[in-house]
Amino acid sequence: MKLAKNQKRYCKTCKKHTDQVVSIAKKRDRGTLKKGSLPRLEKRGRGKAGFGNKGKYSRKAKSGWKRSGAKPSKKFDLRFKCKVCNKSSVARKPVIIAKKLELI
C-alpha cells in the first residue's frame, strides 16, 4: 500500500489544520513479567496435590502447534509530525492492515 509522506491533518496543539509529515512507528517488544510470574507459578502449583504446575508447561503453546510462520499482513501505527509546532501524534483509530506500507 502506498501512502503520501505529507498530509494535511488537524493538529491538537496548533488547533488548526496543518501540513504534517507521516512516519511509521516502530513495533515495540512486549515486556516480561519475571518477578511477578514466578512466585505466582509456585503458588499455583500448591493446589490439592501440592506439586506440579497444573499442566501449564506440559506442552507447547497453542500458537506453536496450530499455525506456523508469521502472518502475511501487519498492523501499522502512523506518527504524524506537525511542520509548524514540531509536535508528533500517533494515529490510533485508522489502523492500516497491509502486507507492505510504502511512503511516497
Secondary structure, DSSP 8 states (H G I E B T S, - for coil): -EE-SEEEEEETTTTEEEEEEEEE---------HHHHHHHHHHHH-SSSS-S-TTTTSS--HHHHH--S--SSEEEEEEEEETTT--EEEEEEEEEEES--EE-
